[in-house]
């Protein structure tokens, strides 16, 4: 009976504690609810960290695109009618497939390796 008396005494103390502080549990649960959403919610701390990572990646992409745009603007300016860069014009024409009348064009199949002249 000693164990049963101890258990009954513990239950009696717990009931006395709950009667005096019945508002604590709902308030504690409400606090836990708001803390959870402050950390893991749609606008919580985790979402803020994810957003900051996305922002940093977008800023890096913007910097890369701005430098690429500046390079392309320089090339366009070099090909403008007022100030044509002869070397740049020639390289662009060759890239497009134009050749001079006195040049010989040798076409090779893609992936073919050139053979040596002394292959005998």
Secondary structure, DSSP 8 states (H G I E B T S, - for coil): -HHHHHHHHHHHHHHHHHHHTHHHHHHHHHHHHHHHHHHHSTTSHHHHHHHHHHHHHHHHHHHHHHHHHHHHHHHHHHTSTTS--HHHHHHHHHHHT---TT-------TT-----TT--
